[in-house]
Amino acid sequence: MILYSFRRCPWAMRARLALAYAGCTVEVCEVSMKHKPAELLALSPKGTVPVLDTGAGVLEESLDIMRWALLQHDPQDWLLRADPAAAVQAHALIARNDSTFKAQVNLYKYAERYPEHTREEYRLQAESWLEELEALLQGRPYLLAQHPSLADAALLPLLRQFAGVEPLWFAQAPYPQLRDWLQGWLASDLFKAVMAR
Protein backbone atom coordinates (compact mmCIF):
# COMPACT_ATOMS: atom_id res chain seq x y z
CA MET A 1 0.00 0.00 0.00
CA ILE A 2 1.20 3.49 -0.79
CA LEU A 3 0.15 6.69 0.98
CA TYR A 4 0.84 9.92 -0.89
CA SER A 5 1.40 12.48 1.82
CA PHE A 6 2.81 15.89 2.69
CA ARG A 7 4.34 15.98 6.17
CA ARG A 8 2.83 19.28 7.37
CA CYS A 9 -0.60 18.90 5.74
CA PRO A 10 -3.16 18.47 8.55
CA TRP A 11 -5.29 16.11 6.47
CA ALA A 12 -2.32 13.89 5.61
CA MET A 13 -1.20 14.06 9.24
CA ARG A 14 -4.42 12.59 10.55
CA ALA A 15 -4.45 9.89 7.89
CA ARG A 16 -0.93 8.86 8.94
CA LEU A 17 -2.03 8.85 12.61
CA ALA A 18 -4.87 6.42 11.97
CA LEU A 19 -2.80 4.16 9.71
CA ALA A 20 0.03 3.99 12.25
CA TYR A 21 -2.36 3.39 15.17
CA ALA A 22 -4.07 0.59 13.24
CA GLY A 23 -0.71 -0.99 12.42
CA CYS A 24 -1.22 -0.76 8.67
CA THR A 25 2.00 -1.31 6.74
CA VAL A 26 2.17 1.46 4.17
CA GLU A 27 4.89 3.05 2.11
CA VAL A 28 4.66 6.81 2.65
CA CYS A 29 5.51 8.80 -0.47
CA GLU A 30 6.28 12.41 0.53
CA VAL A 31 4.92 14.67 -2.22
CA SER A 32 6.22 18.05 -3.30
CA MET A 33 3.03 19.98 -3.95
CA LYS A 34 4.85 21.99 -6.63
CA HIS A 35 6.00 18.86 -8.44
CA LYS A 36 3.30 16.25 -8.00
CA PRO A 37 4.32 12.78 -9.19
CA ALA A 38 2.56 11.33 -12.21
CA GLU A 39 1.62 8.26 -10.14
CA LEU A 40 -0.38 10.43 -7.74
CA LEU A 41 -2.16 12.29 -10.54
CA ALA A 42 -3.00 9.01 -12.25
CA LEU A 43 -4.68 7.77 -9.07
CA SER A 44 -6.28 11.10 -8.13
CA PRO A 45 -6.42 13.81 -10.82
CA LYS A 46 -7.28 16.51 -8.25
CA GLY A 47 -3.71 16.12 -6.99
CA THR A 48 -4.33 16.74 -3.28
CA VAL A 49 -3.04 14.67 -0.39
CA PRO A 50 -3.54 12.32 1.30
CA VAL A 51 -4.26 9.59 -1.22
CA LEU A 52 -4.05 5.92 -0.24
CA ASP A 53 -3.62 3.18 -2.82
CA THR A 54 -4.69 0.08 -0.91
CA GLY A 55 -3.94 -2.22 -3.83
CA ALA A 56 -7.66 -2.97 -3.96
CA GLY A 57 -8.82 0.62 -4.43
CA VAL A 58 -7.98 4.28 -3.97
CA LEU A 59 -9.06 6.50 -1.08
CA GLU A 60 -8.76 10.26 -1.67
CA GLU A 61 -10.13 11.78 1.55
CA SER A 62 -8.41 11.76 4.94
CA LEU A 63 -11.51 10.67 6.85
CA ASP A 64 -12.10 7.80 4.44
CA ILE A 65 -8.50 6.70 4.98
CA MET A 66 -8.88 6.98 8.76
CA ARG A 67 -12.10 4.95 8.83
CA TRP A 68 -10.63 2.34 6.47
CA ALA A 69 -7.60 1.96 8.74
CA LEU A 70 -9.76 1.62 11.86
CA LEU A 71 -11.86 -1.06 10.19
CA GLN A 72 -8.65 -3.06 9.73
CA HIS A 73 -7.67 -2.81 13.41
CA ASP A 74 -9.01 -0.64 16.23
CA PRO A 75 -7.71 -1.93 19.57
CA GLN A 76 -8.74 1.13 21.64
CA ASP A 77 -12.15 1.57 19.96
CA TRP A 78 -11.40 4.89 18.22
CA LEU A 79 -14.65 4.32 16.30
CA LEU A 80 -16.57 4.36 19.60
CA ARG A 81 -18.54 1.23 18.74
CA ALA A 82 -19.21 0.77 22.47
CA ASP A 83 -20.92 4.18 22.66
CA PRO A 84 -23.10 4.93 19.60
CA ALA A 85 -24.17 8.34 20.95
CA ALA A 86 -20.52 9.38 21.30
CA ALA A 87 -19.86 8.12 17.76
CA VAL A 88 -22.61 10.43 16.47
CA GLN A 89 -21.09 13.29 18.48
CA ALA A 90 -17.67 12.50 16.99
CA HIS A 91 -19.11 12.83 13.49
CA ALA A 92 -20.59 16.24 14.33
CA LEU A 93 -17.35 17.51 15.89
CA ILE A 94 -15.31 16.44 12.88
CA ALA A 95 -17.78 18.07 10.47
CA ARG A 96 -17.47 21.42 12.32
CA ASN A 97 -13.70 21.10 12.59
CA ASP A 98 -13.39 20.47 8.85
CA SER A 99 -15.64 23.36 7.83
CA THR A 100 -16.08 26.22 10.29
CA PHE A 101 -12.88 25.80 12.31
CA LYS A 102 -10.76 25.15 9.20
CA ALA A 103 -11.91 28.50 7.76
CA GLN A 104 -11.21 30.24 11.08
CA VAL A 105 -7.70 28.78 11.30
CA ASN A 106 -6.92 29.99 7.79
CA LEU A 107 -8.07 33.54 8.60
CA TYR A 108 -6.18 33.56 11.88
CA LYS A 109 -2.97 32.05 10.51
CA TYR A 110 -2.90 34.25 7.39
CA ALA A 111 -4.48 37.38 8.87
CA GLU A 112 -2.26 39.64 6.76
CA ARG A 113 -4.03 38.31 3.65
CA TYR A 114 -7.43 39.19 5.12
CA PRO A 115 -7.11 42.80 6.36
CA GLU A 116 -10.85 43.15 7.03
CA HIS A 117 -10.07 42.16 10.63
CA THR A 118 -7.05 41.91 12.90
CA ARG A 119 -5.44 38.61 13.87
CA GLU A 120 -6.86 39.08 17.37
CA GLU A 121 -10.38 39.43 15.98
CA TYR A 122 -9.97 36.27 13.91
CA ARG A 123 -8.71 34.48 17.02
CA LEU A 124 -11.73 35.65 19.00
CA GLN A 125 -14.04 34.25 16.32
CA ALA A 126 -12.52 30.80 16.91
CA GLU A 127 -12.56 30.89 20.70
CA SER A 128 -16.12 29.59 21.08
CA TRP A 129 -14.84 26.34 19.53
CA LEU A 130 -11.94 26.21 22.00
CA GLU A 131 -14.40 26.79 24.85
CA GLU A 132 -16.58 23.93 23.66
CA LEU A 133 -13.63 21.54 23.45
CA GLU A 134 -12.37 22.68 26.86
CA ALA A 135 -15.78 21.79 28.31
CA LEU A 136 -15.69 18.33 26.71
CA LEU A 137 -12.34 17.67 28.38
CA GLN A 138 -13.58 18.37 31.90
CA GLY A 139 -13.07 15.23 33.95
CA ARG A 140 -11.59 13.09 31.19
CA PRO A 141 -8.37 13.03 29.15
CA TYR A 142 -9.99 12.82 25.70
CA LEU A 143 -12.87 14.55 23.95
CA LEU A 144 -15.52 11.85 24.08
CA ALA A 145 -14.22 9.00 26.23
CA GLN A 146 -11.51 7.91 28.62
CA HIS A 147 -9.52 6.79 25.58
CA PRO A 148 -8.68 8.44 22.24
CA SER A 149 -11.28 8.40 19.48
CA LEU A 150 -11.52 9.24 15.82
CA ALA A 151 -12.56 12.76 16.86
CA ASP A 152 -9.37 13.34 18.87
CA ALA A 153 -7.12 12.24 16.03
CA ALA A 154 -9.14 14.11 13.39
CA LEU A 155 -9.19 17.41 15.31
CA LEU A 156 -5.58 17.29 16.48
CA PRO A 157 -3.80 18.64 13.36
CA LEU A 158 -5.87 21.82 12.99
CA LEU A 159 -5.70 22.54 16.72
CA ARG A 160 -1.94 22.12 16.51
CA GLN A 161 -1.91 24.65 13.67
CA PHE A 162 -4.09 27.07 15.62
CA ALA A 163 -1.91 26.83 18.74
CA GLY A 164 1.20 27.47 16.65
CA VAL A 165 0.04 30.85 15.31
CA GLU A 166 0.56 32.66 18.63
CA PRO A 167 2.20 30.10 20.94
CA LEU A 168 2.70 32.55 23.79
CA TRP A 169 -0.98 33.49 23.75
CA PHE A 170 -2.04 29.84 23.63
CA ALA A 171 0.28 28.95 26.51
CA GLN A 172 -1.55 31.47 28.73
CA ALA A 173 -5.07 31.15 27.30
CA PRO A 174 -7.87 29.96 29.63
CA TYR A 175 -7.96 26.46 28.11
CA PRO A 176 -5.77 24.32 30.39
CA GLN A 177 -7.51 21.03 29.61
CA LEU A 178 -7.24 21.62 25.86
CA ARG A 179 -3.60 22.60 26.23
CA ASP A 180 -2.85 19.41 28.20
CA TRP A 181 -4.75 17.34 25.62
CA LEU A 182 -2.74 18.86 22.77
CA GLN A 183 0.59 18.46 24.57
CA GLY A 184 -0.25 14.86 25.37
CA TRP A 185 -0.78 14.10 21.71
CA LEU A 186 2.31 15.99 20.56
CA ALA A 187 4.48 14.16 23.10
CA SER A 188 3.06 10.73 22.23
CA ASP A 189 5.16 8.08 20.51
CA LEU A 190 2.41 7.73 17.90
CA PHE A 191 2.52 11.40 16.88
CA LYS A 192 6.31 11.53 16.92
CA ALA A 193 6.43 8.45 14.67
CA VAL A 194 4.10 9.89 12.03
CA MET A 195 5.93 13.25 12.04
CA ALA A 196 9.42 11.78 11.64
CA ARG A 197 11.20 13.12 8.57
C-alpha positions in Angstrom: 0.0 0.0 0.0 1.2 3.5 -0.8 0.1 6.7 1.0 0.8 9.9 -0.9 1.4 12.5 1.8 2.8 15.9 2.7 4.3 16.0 6.2 2.8 19.3 7.4 -0.6 18.9 5.7 -3.2 18.5 8.5 -5.3 16.1 6.5 -2.3 13.9 5.6 -1.2 14.1 9.2 -4.4 12.6 10.6 -4.4 9.9 7.9 -0.9 8.9 8.9 -2.0 8.8 12.6 -4.9 6.4 12.0 -2.8 4.2 9.7 0.0 4.0 12.2 -2.4 3.4 15.2 -4.1 0.6 13.2 -0.7 -1.0 12.4 -1.2 -0.8 8.7 2.0 -1.3 6.7 2.2 1.5 4.2 4.9 3.0 2.1 4.7 6.8 2.6 5.5 8.8 -0.5 6.3 12.4 0.5 4.9 14.7 -2.2 6.2 18.0 -3.3 3.0 20.0 -3.9 4.8 22.0 -6.6 6.0 18.9 -8.4 3.3 16.2 -8.0 4.3 12.8 -9.2 2.6 11.3 -12.2 1.6 8.3 -10.1 -0.4 10.4 -7.7 -2.2 12.3 -10.5 -3.0 9.0 -12.3 -4.7 7.8 -9.1 -6.3 11.1 -8.1 -6.4 13.8 -10.8 -7.3 16.5 -8.2 -3.7 16.1 -7.0 -4.3 16.7 -3.3 -3.0 14.7 -0.4 -3.5 12.3 1.3 -4.3 9.6 -1.2 -4.1 5.9 -0.2 -3.6 3.2 -2.8 -4.7 0.1 -0.9 -3.9 -2.2 -3.8 -7.7 -3.0 -4.0 -8.8 0.6 -4.4 -8.0 4.3 -4.0 -9.1 6.5 -1.1 -8.8 10.3 -1.7 -10.1 11.8 1.6 -8.4 11.8 4.9 -11.5 10.7 6.9 -12.1 7.8 4.4 -8.5 6.7 5.0 -8.9 7.0 8.8 -12.1 5.0 8.8 -10.6 2.3 6.5 -7.6 2.0 8.7 -9.8 1.6 11.9 -11.9 -1.1 10.2 -8.7 -3.1 9.7 -7.7 -2.8 13.4 -9.0 -0.6 16.2 -7.7 -1.9 19.6 -8.7 1.1 21.6 -12.2 1.6 20.0 -11.4 4.9 18.2 -14.7 4.3 16.3 -16.6 4.4 19.6 -18.5 1.2 18.7 -19.2 0.8 22.5 -20.9 4.2 22.7 -23.1 4.9 19.6 -24.2 8.3 21.0 -20.5 9.4 21.3 -19.9 8.1 17.8 -22.6 10.4 16.5 -21.1 13.3 18.5 -17.7 12.5 17.0 -19.1 12.8 13.5 -20.6 16.2 14.3 -17.4 17.5 15.9 -15.3 16.4 12.9 -17.8 18.1 10.5 -17.5 21.4 12.3 -13.7 21.1 12.6 -13.4 20.5 8.8 -15.6 23.4 7.8 -16.1 26.2 10.3 -12.9 25.8 12.3 -10.8 25.2 9.2 -11.9 28.5 7.8 -11.2 30.2 11.1 -7.7 28.8 11.3 -6.9 30.0 7.8 -8.1 33.5 8.6 -6.2 33.6 11.9 -3.0 32.1 10.5 -2.9 34.2 7.4 -4.5 37.4 8.9 -2.3 39.6 6.8 -4.0 38.3 3.6 -7.4 39.2 5.1 -7.1 42.8 6.4 -10.8 43.2 7.0 -10.1 42.2 10.6 -7.0 41.9 12.9 -5.4 38.6 13.9 -6.9 39.1 17.4 -10.4 39.4 16.0 -10.0 36.3 13.9 -8.7 34.5 17.0 -11.7 35.6 19.0 -14.0 34.2 16.3 -12.5 30.8 16.9 -12.6 30.9 20.7 -16.1 29.6 21.1 -14.8 26.3 19.5 -11.9 26.2 22.0 -14.4 26.8 24.9 -16.6 23.9 23.7 -13.6 21.5 23.5 -12.4 22.7 26.9 -15.8 21.8 28.3 -15.7 18.3 26.7 -12.3 17.7 28.4 -13.6 18.4 31.9 -13.1 15.2 34.0 -11.6 13.1 31.2 -8.4 13.0 29.2 -10.0 12.8 25.7 -12.9 14.5 24.0 -15.5 11.9 24.1 -14.2 9.0 26.2 -11.5 7.9 28.6 -9.5 6.8 25.6 -8.7 8.4 22.2 -11.3 8.4 19.5 -11.5 9.2 15.8 -12.6 12.8 16.9 -9.4 13.3 18.9 -7.1 12.2 16.0 -9.1 14.1 13.4 -9.2 17.4 15.3 -5.6 17.3 16.5 -3.8 18.6 13.4 -5.9 21.8 13.0 -5.7 22.5 16.7 -1.9 22.1 16.5 -1.9 24.7 13.7 -4.1 27.1 15.6 -1.9 26.8 18.7 1.2 27.5 16.6 0.0 30.9 15.3 0.6 32.7 18.6 2.2 30.1 20.9 2.7 32.5 23.8 -1.0 33.5 23.8 -2.0 29.8 23.6 0.3 29.0 26.5 -1.6 31.5 28.7 -5.1 31.1 27.3 -7.9 30.0 29.6 -8.0 26.5 28.1 -5.8 24.3 30.4 -7.5 21.0 29.6 -7.2 21.6 25.9 -3.6 22.6 26.2 -2.9 19.4 28.2 -4.7 17.3 25.6 -2.7 18.9 22.8 0.6 18.5 24.6 -0.3 14.9 25.4 -0.8 14.1 21.7 2.3 16.0 20.6 4.5 14.2 23.1 3.1 10.7 22.2 5.2 8.1 20.5 2.4 7.7 17.9 2.5 11.4 16.9 6.3 11.5 16.9 6.4 8.5 14.7 4.1 9.9 12.0 5.9 13.2 12.0 9.4 11.8 11.6 11.2 13.1 8.6 
